[in-house]
């Protein structure tokens, strides 16, 4: 399955301006916050987690929350996405691929999952 999301970067900046650390902690772990370089990165992470939840057919909510999805980067800088074990098992996820881009004030992410038979 495929999930896609687009996020306005200024929306994330407004959240940060208003709520400071609470805004980032709502959808990112401490490691993910440290991984982000700027607001564009954080907006990309938001879009990635939204896209990941759509790729399993739930959207962000009770069945799959922001903190059920983790974003890391390889040494090359390529972002990777991991679901918590309970999500991987429940939805039979075999592998996940993530692409994030930023341009024109937007962050866009696409997630593609393959599933176990």
Buried (B, 14 or more C-beta within 10 A) or exposed (E): EEBBBEBEBEBBBEBBEEEEEEBBBEBBBEEBBEBBEEBBBBBBBBBBBBBBBBBBEBEBEEBBBBBBBBBEEEEEEEBEBBBBEEBBEBBEBEEBEBBBEBEEEBBBBBBBBEEEE
